[in-house]
Structure formats: C-alpha cells, structure tokens
Amino acid sequence: MAAGKVGDRVVVLSERVGQAAREGEIVEVLGTASEVHYRVLWQDGHESYFFQGAGSVTIIHKRPKQGRANRTVAKTAGLERRRRPLKRAMVKH
C-alpha cells in the first residue's frame, strides 16, 4: 500500500460477500516509517485508528489544488462583486 497523507481517501474492501466497502478520509498520519497508521474519519461519521492489515486497501491521493495565480484571480473577482454598493432606485411619492 502506498503511504497516505492527510486529506487522502482510504477505501477498505469487505472480506465478506454482500458487505459494502468502507471509505474514509485520513485526518492524521501516525507512527514511524516502518509502522505507519492513520486516524481516519469514516463516511458514517465515526473516527478510528487504522492499521494496515490483511485485506484489500486502496489509498486515493488528494488532487492538487489549482495554481495560486488562478485562485487569487477568482477570489479577487468575487470580492470586487461583493464590495459594490447597492444602487437604489429613486422613487418619488
């Protein structure tokens, strides 16, 4: 199994027919290089320590974020829209 990092997904296939796979997110990497284990937040809301053992385990690595320049432009454009004062219609009674 490849080493997981915080934010990566863990999928553990069931050893019994008819049971669904468990999926969760790594929230903490613990241990040493030879004995790595993880604190995982599972989809059902439970959190536990996960030690690699027998069975089929897959780690899905977190996708890299967009480049910093693209995020900055998007954030700036959004802030400019929010900062404009509201134009009020002039109504005479």
RACOR-V383708 format. One record per helix or strand of 2 or more residues. SS is the DSSP state (a for helix, b for strand). FROM is the first residue (numbers start at 1). TO is the last residue. If there is no record, write none. Layout:
ss=SS from=FROM to=TO
ss=SS from=FROM to=TO
This chain:
ss=b from=9 to=12
ss=b from=22 to=30
ss=b from=37 to=42
ss=b from=47 to=51
ss=b from=57 to=60
ss=a from=68 to=83
